[in-house]
Amino acid sequence: MMFLTLMVFEVNWALAAFAGHSAWPWMLVGIVVLLVLVQRSFGLVSMPWLGLFAALGIAVDQVLMMLNFLAFDSALLPVFMLLLWVSFALTLPQMLKLMGRFSVPAFALFGPLSYLAAERLGVLSFPQPTLLSLIVLGGIWLMFGVFGQRYIYPRANPQALLTHVSGGHHAS
């Protein structure tokens, strides 16, 4: 199921990158598939945390727009970006499980690279110098990785929660 979850997210990313504003109906289909996959793999207990993560990502991107680090062709974050954040949040438990202890540095590296790819495809622009924007995004995505590792993964994976609560030792 992990492969399918990651593939659905990648399809939604490609839809957002190549179809932009017209991608939302197909992205919604992907989100429904992700909801089913997350529920089957992790149950409903992780859903509030995943919703919080999506809302946090949306809010941060909107603030980055207000601070002139990201620009789209509208004053508010486009719908396809909202849906992309929901897709990403729903994929998060699988990504964290796959990356394990490397998730924080992977987020700090690949989060900004995803924005750079979107910028190169013309989906968004960096009003500030590109390097400065990527450094800011790297710091933000580092914090997203820490938040995901600390709060999302333990709640989506009961065994990880036992390890987290017991201070690194499995509860007997």
JOSULHU-V194442 format. One record per helix or strand of 3 or more residues. SS is the DSSP state (H for helix, E for strand). FROM is the first residue (numbers start at 0). TO is the last residue. Records with the same first field share a line. If there is no record, write none. Layout:
SS = FROM-TO + FROM-TO
//
This chain:
H = 1-41 + 46-65 + 78-119 + 129-155 + 157-164
//
